Amino acid sequence: MAPRGKPKPSPASSTTQAPSLEDLFATLHRHVENNDLAKVVKVADQVLAIAPGDEDAIHCKVVALIRSEAIDKALNVIKAASSLPIDLSSYKAYCLYRQNKLEEALDLIRGLEKTPMVLQLESQIFYRLGKMDSCIDSYEKLQKLKIDSDDLKANILASLVAGGKPGEVDAIMSASKLKSSKSYELVYNAACALVEKKKYPEAEEMLLHARRVGQETLMEENYVGNEIEAELATITVQLAYVRQMMGHGQESVDEYSKVIKRGLEDDPSLAIASNNLITLRNGKEVADSLRKLDNLMSKVNSKNPFEFSSGLEFRLNPKQKEVIYSNRVLLLLLANKIDQAQELVSALQEMYPESTTSILLQAAVFVREKKVPKAEEILTQYSNKYPKNCISVLLALAQIAATAGHFQISSEALLKVAEIQHMPATVATLVSLWERLGDINNAASVLDASIEWWKNSMDGERNLLVLMQEAASFKLKHGKEGEAARLYEELVRSKGSVEALVGLVQTAAKSDLDKAEQYEKQLKPLPGLKGVNVEVLEKTSGAKHVEGGSHVAKMEISEEVKKAKAKKRKRKPKYPKGFDPANPGPLPDPERWLPKRERSTYRPKRKDKRAQIRGAQGAVSRDKHDSTATTSGTSGTGVSNSGATSSKAGQAGAGSSKGGSQGAAAGNAEQNKGSSKSRKKKSRN
């Protein structure tokens, strides 16, 4: 059946139904003023139906779609208008930025005029890419335009904090008088700068202030309870982190747990809370921790199994993602899922090729697989490729090599860390490594170089004293008495050290008796030695054997020592609980430890001679019951033997159970030991 034709409207009706272009623009302006985005799009379509290609209508429609989060539709409108003489490049770049196509967006705005909108978008793209130096440059250009915006100032502070320049935040805060600002975002970013400088008490105070300001601001804007909590979730999580760094672990656990249980709409805050809560578990509940991190990953894209969900992929910065990935690797190692850990580490090396974290995790996986040479190889290659950013890599290499007994590799790695070269702990480690290698000269040269370095240092007196003392002791131990004597003599002259004076006397006594006697006179006499005749003591042939097991020779003891011994208080005897020494009661039986048969009070029981049967065990007196008696006797013996066998089996079973328990305990201890190692790696990573 053919469809009916539509009736043609009359001229009068068409005049009343089709508003003029001027009326449509007036209506469009009214909807824009009222922020009614859906109606803006509808009226803009009506305008474009009458006047296709109208620039103002297209602009209004694109902006309304972007603000209503319809990014794909806005991008389609921009592509449809590409043939028109309208420049929508900045809007297209923003849509690409929102779709996380950052490189495409950056290429698009490079040729555009550096307007405030373009500069702000450019800085946001650099921030998302982790290029903080370029981000700060863009914000500095924006500052020169003298734009007074709290959002812009908050972004500038955030870029400085993320770019590792928290020290510059104070100058901006003071110059702009932002400490008394009513913008909680500004106060929050200033608190983050304090966190970067590890000023945790001040950061806690400022975060509490930011939360108060935020609650007041949002209540004035008619936000309700759950909406306020969602908006301030970032501050709550950061406050929990600060308390975690201050050692208030339980408070942090409670805060993180509350954020997770409430299920707020702030996905980044939920992810960071989950990650930080896992770190507070200290390697416990590994399966649940892995499940929490797996929930952060995307379930749609099968090509990249390590991609975050859409709410996180665009909002977490690269550093935050790397930390979450790293914790997941450590959890996989704790769960003995080595293959999965290796797969994730390989992906991390592609995502962060210059990162020290990924190379340290790769070394940890190799060590767990007992491939120590491979771990040493990749750490050495990285340190040679990136010599300016490899302190943690060299320290890890030194530790792994020393644990494996490769002392040469360990010492060479430590010698490359110039920042800690002369610290006492590093010097002690190097001396021990060279000593194990049998290279005493190198060990001594390490000590000499450190002593010389601390002599030229402004505040190194304490370290110098320790190193000189240890160097003298080391050289005396390895037969370098002359060098040891010089060090001891220098310590005595400059520091007046009693320990050095004793060492000097001991050292000089082997080569120069006159010098030893000269310095010996400076030693204070020990108390209690006045009654000892030194000349008689020297003429004795040593300690004499004394009958009775004592091997100490009798010597004259001074009256002071005797009085001191006499004054020594005797310890009171300890009695059992509830025992009264004044009323001890009857004495215990002295024969209580003897078997009952051997005690004097033992009386054997009288035997019943009425039913006495003589003959072999199990026999009976009547011949006609021989077969029956024999069968019954065998059964009885069998039961008895069975009982004995059961008893022995029970003992053997108990023994097996005990052995099994020990085996299980040993297995748990080994797993805990492995977990402990992984946890250490984890703290260092």
C-alpha positions as CSV (number, residue, x, y, z in Angstrom):
1,M,0.0,0.0,0.0
2,A,1.5,3.3,-1.1
3,P,2.1,5.8,1.7
4,R,-0.2,8.8,1.7
5,G,1.2,12.1,0.6
6,K,1.8,14.7,3.3
7,P,-0.6,17.6,3.0
8,K,1.0,20.8,1.9
9,P,0.9,23.5,4.6
10,S,-1.0,26.6,3.9
11,P,0.9,29.9,3.6
12,A,-0.5,31.1,6.8
13,S,0.4,28.0,8.8
14,S,4.0,28.0,7.3
15,T,4.4,31.6,8.4
16,T,3.4,30.8,12.0
17,Q,5.5,27.6,12.3
18,A,8.8,28.8,10.8
19,P,10.4,31.5,13.1
20,S,12.7,34.0,11.6
21,L,16.5,33.8,11.8
22,E,16.6,36.7,14.1
23,D,14.2,35.0,16.5
24,L,16.2,31.9,16.5
25,F,19.4,33.7,17.3
26,A,17.6,35.5,20.2
27,T,16.4,32.2,21.5
28,L,19.9,30.7,21.1
29,H,21.4,33.6,23.0
30,R,18.9,33.1,25.8
31,H,19.7,29.4,26.1
32,V,23.4,30.2,26.1
33,E,22.9,32.6,29.0
34,N,20.8,30.1,30.9
35,N,23.5,27.4,30.3
36,D,20.8,25.1,28.8
37,L,23.2,23.0,26.6
38,A,20.6,20.6,25.1
39,K,18.4,23.5,23.9
40,V,21.5,25.3,22.6
41,V,22.3,22.3,20.3
42,K,18.6,22.0,19.2
43,V,18.3,25.7,18.3
44,A,21.7,25.7,16.6
45,D,20.5,22.9,14.4
46,Q,17.4,25.0,13.5
47,V,19.6,27.9,12.6
48,L,21.9,25.7,10.4
49,A,18.8,24.3,8.7
50,I,17.9,27.8,7.5
51,A,21.5,29.1,7.1
52,P,23.9,26.2,6.5
53,G,27.5,27.0,7.4
54,D,26.7,29.8,9.8
55,E,29.8,30.3,11.8
56,D,28.2,31.5,15.1
57,A,25.7,28.5,15.1
58,I,28.5,26.0,14.5
59,H,30.6,27.5,17.3
60,C,27.7,27.4,19.7
61,K,26.9,23.8,18.8
62,V,30.5,22.6,19.2
63,V,31.0,24.3,22.5
64,A,27.7,23.0,23.9
65,L,28.5,19.5,22.8
66,I,32.0,19.7,24.4
67,R,30.6,21.1,27.7
68,S,27.9,18.3,27.8
69,E,30.8,15.7,27.4
70,A,29.6,14.7,23.9
71,I,33.2,14.8,22.6
72,D,32.7,12.4,19.7
73,K,29.6,14.3,18.4
74,A,31.6,17.6,18.7
75,L,34.4,16.1,16.7
76,N,32.0,14.9,14.0
77,V,30.5,18.5,13.7
78,I,34.1,19.9,13.4
79,K,35.0,17.3,10.7
80,A,31.7,18.1,8.8
81,A,32.6,21.8,8.8
82,S,36.2,21.2,7.6
83,S,35.3,22.4,4.1
84,L,33.9,25.7,5.4
85,P,36.0,28.8,5.8
86,I,35.8,28.4,9.7
87,D,38.9,27.8,11.9
88,L,37.9,25.2,14.5
89,S,41.5,23.9,15.0
90,S,41.6,24.8,18.7
91,Y,38.3,23.0,19.4
92,K,39.5,20.0,17.4
93,A,42.7,19.9,19.4
94,Y,40.8,20.0,22.6
95,C,38.6,17.1,21.5
96,L,41.7,15.1,20.6
97,Y,43.1,15.9,24.1
98,R,39.9,14.7,25.7
99,Q,40.2,11.5,23.7
100,N,43.8,11.1,25.0
101,K,45.2,11.5,21.5
102,L,47.8,13.8,23.0
103,E,50.5,13.8,20.2
104,E,47.9,14.5,17.5
105,A,46.5,17.4,19.6
106,L,50.0,18.8,20.2
107,D,50.8,18.6,16.4
108,L,47.6,20.4,15.6
109,I,48.2,23.4,17.9
110,R,51.8,23.9,17.1
111,G,50.9,26.0,14.0
112,L,48.2,28.0,15.8
113,E,48.5,31.5,17.3
114,K,49.5,31.4,20.9
115,T,46.2,32.7,22.3
116,P,45.4,32.2,26.1
117,M,43.2,29.3,25.1
118,V,45.8,27.6,23.0
119,L,48.6,28.1,25.6
120,Q,46.4,26.7,28.4
121,L,45.6,23.6,26.2
122,E,49.2,23.2,25.3
123,S,50.3,23.3,29.0
124,Q,47.6,20.7,29.8
125,I,48.9,18.4,27.1
126,F,52.5,18.7,28.2
127,Y,51.3,18.0,31.8
128,R,49.5,14.8,30.7
129,L,52.5,13.7,28.7
130,G,54.8,14.2,31.7
131,K,56.9,16.9,30.0
132,M,56.9,19.2,33.0
133,D,59.6,21.6,31.7
134,S,57.6,22.4,28.6
135,C,54.5,22.7,30.7
136,I,56.1,25.2,33.0
137,D,57.3,27.2,29.9
138,S,53.7,27.4,28.6
139,Y,52.4,28.6,32.0
140,E,55.1,31.2,32.2
141,K,53.9,32.6,28.8
142,L,50.4,32.7,30.2
143,Q,51.6,34.6,33.2
144,K,53.0,37.3,31.0
145,L,49.6,37.8,29.5
146,K,48.5,38.9,33.1
147,I,45.4,36.6,33.2
148,D,44.0,36.7,36.7
149,S,42.4,33.3,37.2
150,D,42.5,31.0,40.3
151,D,42.3,27.9,38.0
152,L,45.4,29.1,36.1
153,K,47.3,29.7,39.3
154,A,46.3,26.3,40.6
155,N,47.6,24.7,37.4
156,I,50.9,26.6,37.6
157,L,51.4,25.3,41.2
158,A,50.6,21.8,40.1
159,S,53.1,21.9,37.2
160,L,55.8,23.2,39.5
161,V,55.2,20.4,42.0
162,A,55.0,17.7,39.4
163,G,58.1,19.2,37.7
164,G,60.2,18.8,40.8
165,K,60.4,22.5,41.6
166,P,58.4,22.7,44.9
167,G,60.8,25.4,46.1
168,E,59.4,27.9,43.6
169,V,55.9,27.5,45.0
170,D,56.6,29.6,48.1
171,A,57.7,32.6,46.0
172,I,54.5,32.4,43.9
173,M,52.3,32.0,47.0
174,S,53.9,35.0,48.7
175,A,53.9,37.2,45.7
176,S,50.2,36.5,44.9
177,K,49.1,36.3,48.6
178,L,47.6,32.9,48.0
179,K,48.0,31.5,51.5
180,S,44.7,33.3,52.5
181,S,43.0,32.3,49.3
182,K,39.5,31.0,49.3
183,S,40.3,28.5,46.4
184,Y,40.8,25.1,48.0
185,E,42.5,23.9,44.8
186,L,45.3,26.5,45.4
187,V,45.7,25.6,49.0
188,Y,45.8,21.9,48.1
189,N,48.5,22.4,45.5
190,A,50.6,24.4,48.0
191,A,50.2,21.5,50.5
192,C,51.5,19.1,47.8
193,A,54.6,21.3,47.5
194,L,55.2,20.8,51.2
195,V,54.7,17.0,50.8
196,E,57.4,17.0,48.1
197,K,59.7,18.8,50.5
198,K,58.9,16.2,53.2
199,K,57.4,18.8,55.5
200,Y,54.6,16.5,56.6
201,P,53.3,18.3,59.7
202,E,53.0,21.6,57.8
203,A,51.4,19.8,54.8
204,E,48.9,18.1,57.2
205,E,47.9,21.5,58.6
206,M,47.4,23.0,55.1
207,L,45.4,20.0,53.8
208,L,43.0,20.3,56.8
209,H,42.7,24.0,55.9
210,A,42.0,23.1,52.2
211,R,39.3,20.6,53.3
212,R,37.6,23.2,55.5
213,V,37.7,25.8,52.7
214,G,36.4,23.3,50.2
215,Q,33.5,22.2,52.4
216,E,32.4,25.9,52.9
217,T,32.8,26.7,49.2
218,L,30.8,23.6,48.0
219,M,28.1,24.1,50.5
220,E,27.6,27.7,49.2
221,E,27.3,26.2,45.8
222,N,24.4,23.9,47.0
223,Y,26.4,20.7,46.9
224,V,25.1,17.8,49.1
225,G,27.0,15.4,51.4
226,N,28.1,12.7,48.9
227,E,28.9,15.3,46.2
228,I,31.1,17.2,48.6
229,E,32.9,14.0,49.6
230,A,33.5,13.1,46.0
231,E,34.8,16.6,45.2
232,L,37.2,16.5,48.2
233,A,38.3,12.9,47.8
234,T,41.7,14.0,46.4
235,I,42.4,16.0,49.6
236,T,41.2,13.1,51.8
237,V,43.6,10.6,50.0
238,Q,46.5,13.1,50.1
239,L,45.9,13.7,53.9
240,A,45.9,9.9,54.5
241,Y,49.2,9.6,52.5
242,V,50.8,12.4,54.7
243,R,49.8,10.6,57.8
244,Q,51.2,7.4,56.4
245,M,54.5,9.1,55.9
246,M,54.4,10.4,59.4
247,G,54.0,6.8,60.7
248,H,50.3,6.9,61.6
249,G,49.6,3.7,59.7
250,Q,46.3,2.8,61.2
251,E,44.8,6.2,60.7
252,S,45.8,6.0,57.0
253,V,44.3,2.5,56.7
254,D,41.0,3.8,58.1
255,E,40.9,6.8,55.7
256,Y,41.8,4.7,52.6
257,S,39.2,2.1,53.6
258,K,36.5,4.7,53.9
259,V,37.2,6.2,50.5
260,I,37.1,2.7,48.9
261,K,33.9,1.6,50.7
262,R,32.0,4.8,49.7
263,G,32.7,4.1,46.1
264,L,33.0,7.8,45.2
265,E,33.0,8.9,41.5
266,D,36.5,10.2,41.7
267,D,38.3,7.2,40.0
268,P,41.9,8.5,40.4
269,S,41.4,8.9,44.2
270,L,40.0,5.4,44.4
271,A,42.9,4.0,42.5
272,I,45.5,5.8,44.6
273,A,43.7,4.8,47.9
274,S,43.7,1.1,46.8
275,N,47.4,1.3,45.9
276,N,48.4,2.9,49.1
277,L,46.3,0.6,51.2
278,I,48.1,-2.4,49.6
279,T,51.5,-0.9,50.6
280,L,50.4,-0.8,54.2
281,R,49.6,-4.5,54.3
282,N,53.3,-5.4,54.2
283,G,53.0,-8.3,51.8
284,K,49.9,-9.8,53.5
285,E,46.6,-10.6,51.7
286,V,48.4,-10.9,48.3
287,A,45.5,-12.4,46.5
288,D,43.1,-9.6,47.6
289,S,45.7,-7.0,46.7
290,L,46.2,-8.4,43.3
291,R,42.4,-8.4,42.8
292,K,42.2,-4.8,43.7
293,L,44.8,-3.8,41.2
294,D,43.3,-6.0,38.5
295,N,40.0,-4.1,39.0
296,L,41.8,-0.9,37.9
297,M,42.7,-2.4,34.5
298,S,40.5,-2.2,31.4
299,K,38.3,-5.2,30.6
300,V,37.4,-4.0,27.1
301,N,40.7,-3.7,25.2
302,S,42.2,-7.1,24.8
303,K,45.2,-5.8,22.8
304,N,46.9,-4.2,25.8
305,P,46.2,-6.1,29.0
306,F,48.0,-3.5,31.0
307,E,45.8,-0.5,30.0
308,F,43.9,1.2,32.8
309,S,40.1,1.6,32.6
310,S,38.8,4.7,30.7
311,G,38.3,6.7,33.9
312,L,41.9,6.3,34.9
313,E,43.8,6.1,31.6
314,F,43.2,9.8,30.9
315,R,43.4,11.1,34.5
316,L,46.4,9.4,36.1
317,N,49.8,10.9,35.3
318,P,52.6,8.7,34.0
319,K,54.4,8.7,37.5
320,Q,51.2,7.4,39.2
321,K,50.7,4.7,36.6
322,E,54.3,3.5,37.0
323,V,54.0,3.3,40.8
324,I,50.8,1.1,40.5
325,Y,52.4,-1.1,37.8
326,S,55.5,-1.5,40.1
327,N,53.4,-2.6,43.0
328,R,51.6,-5.1,40.9
329,V,55.0,-6.6,39.8
330,L,56.0,-7.0,43.5
331,L,52.7,-8.6,44.3
332,L,53.1,-11.1,41.4
333,L,56.6,-12.0,42.8
334,L,55.1,-12.5,46.3
335,A,52.5,-14.8,44.7
336,N,55.2,-16.7,42.8
337,K,53.7,-15.7,39.5
338,I,57.0,-15.2,37.8
339,D,55.9,-15.4,34.2
340,Q,53.2,-12.7,34.7
341,A,55.7,-10.5,36.5
342,Q,58.2,-10.9,33.6
343,E,55.5,-10.0,31.1
344,L,54.5,-6.9,33.0
345,V,58.2,-5.8,33.5
346,S,58.8,-6.2,29.7
347,A,55.8,-3.9,29.0
348,L,57.1,-1.4,31.6
349,Q,60.5,-1.2,29.8
350,E,58.7,-0.3,26.6
351,M,56.4,2.3,28.3
352,Y,59.2,3.8,30.5
353,P,62.5,3.1,28.6
354,E,64.6,5.6,30.7
355,S,63.0,4.7,34.1
356,T,65.2,3.2,36.8
357,T,62.1,1.5,38.4
358,S,61.5,-0.8,35.4
359,I,65.2,-1.9,35.3
360,L,65.3,-2.6,39.0
361,L,62.1,-4.7,38.8
362,Q,63.7,-6.6,35.9
363,A,66.7,-7.3,38.0
364,A,64.5,-8.4,40.9
365,V,62.7,-10.9,38.6
366,F,66.1,-12.3,37.4
367,V,67.3,-12.7,41.0
368,R,64.0,-14.5,41.9
369,E,64.7,-16.8,39.0
370,K,68.2,-17.3,40.3
371,K,69.7,-15.7,37.2
372,V,72.1,-13.3,39.0
373,P,74.5,-12.8,36.1
374,K,71.7,-11.6,33.9
375,A,70.6,-9.1,36.7
376,E,74.1,-7.8,37.0
377,E,74.4,-7.5,33.2
378,I,71.3,-5.4,32.7
379,L,72.1,-3.2,35.7
380,T,75.6,-2.6,34.4
381,Q,74.4,-1.8,30.9
382,Y,71.8,0.7,32.3
383,S,74.4,2.4,34.5
384,N,76.8,2.8,31.5
385,K,74.0,4.2,29.3
386,Y,72.5,6.6,31.8
387,P,75.4,7.6,34.1
388,K,73.6,10.7,35.5
389,N,70.5,8.8,36.8
390,C,71.8,5.5,38.1
391,I,72.6,5.8,41.8
392,S,69.8,3.4,42.8
393,V,70.8,1.1,40.0
394,L,74.5,1.0,41.1
395,L,73.5,0.4,44.7
396,A,71.2,-2.5,43.7
397,L,74.1,-3.9,41.6
398,A,76.4,-3.7,44.5
399,Q,74.0,-5.5,46.8
400,I,73.1,-8.2,44.4
401,A,76.8,-8.9,43.5
402,A,77.9,-8.9,47.1
403,T,75.1,-11.3,48.1
404,A,76.2,-13.6,45.2
405,G,79.9,-13.4,46.3
406,H,81.0,-11.3,43.3
407,F,82.9,-8.9,45.4
408,Q,84.9,-7.3,42.5
409,I,81.7,-6.3,40.7
410,S,80.2,-5.0,44.0
411,S,83.2,-2.9,44.8
412,E,83.4,-1.4,41.3
413,A,79.7,-0.5,41.4
414,L,80.1,1.3,44.8
415,L,83.2,3.2,43.6
416,K,81.0,4.8,40.8
417,V,78.6,6.4,43.3
418,A,80.5,9.6,43.9
419,E,77.7,11.1,46.1
420,I,78.3,8.6,49.0
421,Q,81.9,7.7,48.2
422,H,83.3,8.9,51.5
423,M,80.4,8.2,53.9
424,P,81.5,5.9,56.8
425,A,79.0,3.2,55.8
426,T,80.3,3.1,52.2
427,V,83.9,3.2,53.3
428,A,83.3,0.3,55.7
429,T,81.6,-1.7,52.9
430,L,84.4,-1.1,50.4
431,V,87.1,-2.0,53.0
432,S,85.3,-5.2,53.8
433,L,84.9,-6.1,50.1
434,W,88.6,-5.4,49.3
435,E,89.6,-7.3,52.4
436,R,87.7,-10.4,51.2
437,L,89.3,-10.1,47.8
438,G,92.7,-10.1,49.6
439,D,93.6,-6.6,48.4
440,I,94.8,-4.9,51.6
441,N,96.5,-2.0,49.7
442,N,93.3,-1.0,48.0
443,A,91.4,-1.2,51.3
444,A,93.9,1.0,52.9
445,S,93.8,3.5,50.0
446,V,90.1,3.8,50.4
447,L,90.5,4.7,54.1
448,D,93.3,7.2,53.3
449,A,91.3,9.0,50.6
450,S,88.2,9.3,52.9
451,I,90.3,10.7,55.8
452,E,91.8,13.3,53.4
453,W,88.4,14.2,52.1
454,W,86.9,14.7,55.6
455,K,89.8,16.8,56.7
456,N,88.9,19.3,54.0
457,S,85.2,19.1,54.9
458,M,83.5,21.9,56.9
459,D,81.4,19.7,59.2
460,G,83.1,16.3,59.2
461,E,84.9,16.1,62.6
462,R,82.8,13.3,63.9
463,N,83.2,11.2,60.7
464,L,86.9,12.0,60.6
465,L,87.4,10.8,64.2
466,V,85.6,7.5,63.4
467,L,87.5,6.9,60.1
468,M,90.9,7.7,61.6
469,Q,90.3,5.3,64.5
470,E,89.1,2.5,62.2
471,A,91.9,3.1,59.8
472,A,94.6,2.9,62.5
473,S,93.0,-0.3,63.9
474,F,92.9,-1.8,60.3
475,K,96.5,-1.0,59.6
476,L,97.7,-2.3,62.9
477,K,95.8,-5.5,62.2
478,H,97.5,-6.0,58.8
479,G,101.1,-5.2,60.0
480,K,101.4,-1.5,59.1
481,E,102.4,-0.4,62.6
482,G,104.2,2.7,61.4
483,E,101.1,4.1,59.6
484,A,98.9,3.1,62.5
485,A,101.1,4.8,65.0
486,R,101.0,8.1,63.0
487,L,97.3,8.0,62.9
488,Y,97.0,7.3,66.6
489,E,99.5,10.0,67.4
490,E,97.6,12.5,65.3
491,L,94.3,11.6,67.1
492,V,96.0,12.0,70.5
493,R,97.4,15.4,69.6
494,S,94.3,16.9,67.9
495,K,91.4,15.1,69.6
496,G,92.8,13.9,72.9
497,S,91.1,10.5,72.4
498,V,91.7,8.0,75.2
499,E,91.1,5.1,72.8
500,A,93.6,6.5,70.4
501,L,96.1,6.8,73.3
502,V,95.6,3.2,74.3
503,G,96.1,2.2,70.6
504,L,99.2,4.3,70.3
505,V,100.8,2.7,73.4
506,Q,100.0,-0.8,72.1
507,T,101.4,0.1,68.6
508,A,104.5,1.8,69.8
509,A,105.3,-1.0,72.2
510,K,106.1,-3.2,69.2
511,S,108.7,-0.8,67.7
512,D,109.6,2.1,70.0
513,L,109.5,1.3,73.7
514,D,110.6,4.8,74.8
515,K,107.7,6.4,72.9
516,A,105.3,3.8,74.4
517,E,106.5,4.5,78.0
518,Q,106.2,8.3,77.3
519,Y,102.6,8.0,76.2
520,E,101.8,5.4,78.8
521,K,102.4,8.0,81.6
522,Q,99.4,10.0,80.1
523,L,97.0,7.1,80.9
524,K,95.0,7.4,84.1
525,P,95.7,4.7,86.6
526,L,92.9,2.1,87.0
527,P,91.2,1.9,90.4
528,G,91.9,-1.2,92.5
529,L,95.4,-1.9,91.3
530,K,97.3,-0.3,94.1
531,G,97.8,-3.6,96.0
532,V,99.2,-5.4,93.0
533,N,103.0,-5.8,93.0
534,V,103.9,-5.4,89.4
535,E,107.5,-6.6,89.8
536,V,106.5,-9.8,91.5
537,L,103.8,-10.3,88.9
538,E,106.3,-10.0,86.0
539,K,108.6,-12.7,87.7
540,T,105.8,-15.3,87.8
541,S,105.7,-17.9,85.1
542,G,101.9,-17.2,84.6
543,A,98.8,-18.7,86.0
544,K,99.2,-21.9,88.1
545,H,96.9,-24.9,88.1
546,V,95.0,-25.1,91.4
547,E,93.4,-28.3,92.6
548,G,89.6,-28.3,92.7
549,G,89.1,-27.2,89.2
550,S,90.1,-23.6,89.7
551,H,92.7,-22.3,87.3
552,V,93.1,-18.8,88.7
553,A,96.2,-18.0,90.8
554,K,95.7,-16.4,94.1
555,M,96.9,-12.8,94.3
556,E,96.9,-10.1,96.9
557,I,93.7,-8.2,96.9
558,S,93.5,-4.7,98.3
559,E,91.4,-3.7,101.2
560,E,89.2,-1.5,99.0
561,V,88.3,-4.4,96.7
562,K,87.6,-6.6,99.8
563,K,85.2,-4.0,101.2
564,A,83.5,-3.6,97.9
565,K,82.9,-7.3,97.7
566,A,81.7,-7.4,101.3
567,K,79.2,-4.6,100.6
568,K,77.8,-6.6,97.7
569,R,74.1,-7.4,98.5
570,K,73.1,-11.0,98.5
571,R,70.1,-11.9,96.4
572,K,67.1,-13.2,98.3
573,P,66.0,-16.7,97.5
574,K,62.9,-17.1,95.3
575,Y,60.1,-19.3,96.6
576,P,57.2,-20.9,94.7
577,K,54.0,-18.9,94.4
578,G,51.9,-19.1,97.6
579,F,54.8,-20.5,99.7
580,D,55.2,-19.0,103.2
581,P,58.8,-19.5,104.5
582,A,57.6,-18.8,108.1
583,N,55.1,-21.7,107.9
584,P,56.6,-24.1,105.5
585,G,54.4,-27.0,106.6
586,P,55.4,-30.7,106.4
587,L,58.6,-31.5,104.4
588,P,58.1,-33.3,101.0
589,D,58.7,-37.0,100.8
590,P,62.4,-37.5,100.2
591,E,61.6,-40.8,98.3
592,R,59.2,-39.1,95.9
593,W,61.6,-39.5,92.9
594,L,62.0,-43.2,93.4
595,P,59.8,-45.8,91.7
596,K,57.0,-47.1,93.9
597,R,58.6,-50.6,94.2
598,E,61.8,-49.1,95.6
599,R,60.2,-46.9,98.3
600,S,60.3,-48.0,101.9
601,T,56.6,-47.6,102.3
602,Y,55.8,-49.9,99.3
603,R,53.7,-53.0,100.2
604,P,52.9,-55.4,97.3
605,K,49.3,-56.5,96.8
606,R,48.3,-60.1,98.0
607,K,47.8,-62.6,95.2
608,D,44.5,-64.5,94.9
609,K,45.6,-68.1,94.9
610,R,42.2,-69.5,94.4
611,A,42.1,-69.2,90.6
612,Q,45.8,-69.8,90.1
613,I,46.5,-71.7,86.9
614,R,49.9,-73.2,86.4
615,G,51.4,-73.9,83.0
616,A,52.2,-72.0,79.8
617,Q,50.6,-68.6,79.1
618,G,47.1,-69.1,77.6
619,A,46.8,-72.8,78.6
620,V,43.8,-74.2,80.5
621,S,43.5,-77.3,82.7
622,R,41.0,-79.3,80.7
623,D,42.1,-81.1,77.6
624,K,38.8,-81.1,75.9
625,H,38.9,-77.3,75.5
626,D,42.5,-77.2,74.0
627,S,41.4,-76.2,70.6
628,T,38.9,-73.6,71.9
629,A,41.4,-72.3,74.4
630,T,44.1,-72.1,71.7
631,T,41.8,-70.1,69.4
632,S,40.7,-67.8,72.1
633,G,44.2,-67.3,73.3
634,T,45.4,-66.4,69.8
635,S,42.5,-64.0,69.4
636,G,43.3,-62.4,72.7
637,T,46.9,-62.1,72.0
638,G,46.1,-60.7,68.6
639,V,43.9,-58.1,70.2
640,S,46.6,-57.3,72.7
641,N,49.3,-57.2,70.0
642,S,47.0,-55.3,67.8
643,G,46.6,-52.9,70.6
644,A,50.3,-52.7,71.0
645,T,50.8,-52.3,67.3
646,S,48.1,-49.6,67.3
647,S,49.9,-47.9,70.1
648,K,53.2,-48.1,68.2
649,A,51.5,-47.1,65.1
650,G,50.0,-44.3,67.0
651,Q,53.4,-43.3,68.2
652,A,54.8,-43.6,64.7
653,G,51.8,-41.6,63.4
654,A,52.4,-39.0,66.1
655,G,56.0,-38.9,65.0
656,S,55.0,-38.6,61.4
657,S,52.6,-35.9,62.3
658,K,55.3,-34.1,64.2
659,G,57.6,-34.5,61.3
660,G,54.9,-33.3,59.0
661,S,54.3,-30.3,61.2
662,Q,57.9,-29.5,61.2
663,G,58.0,-29.8,57.5
664,A,55.0,-27.5,57.1
665,A,56.6,-25.0,59.5
666,A,59.8,-25.1,57.6
667,G,57.9,-24.5,54.4
668,N,56.0,-21.6,55.8
669,A,59.2,-20.2,57.2
670,E,60.9,-20.4,53.8
671,Q,57.9,-18.7,52.2
672,N,57.9,-16.0,54.8
673,K,61.6,-15.6,54.3
674,G,61.0,-15.2,50.6
675,S,58.2,-12.8,51.3
676,S,60.4,-10.9,53.6
677,K,63.0,-10.5,50.8
678,S,60.4,-9.4,48.4
679,R,59.2,-6.9,50.9
680,K,62.7,-5.5,51.3
681,K,62.9,-5.1,47.6
682,K,59.8,-3.5,47.6
683,S,60.7,-0.8,50.2
684,R,63.9,-0.1,48.3
685,N,62.0,0.0,45.0
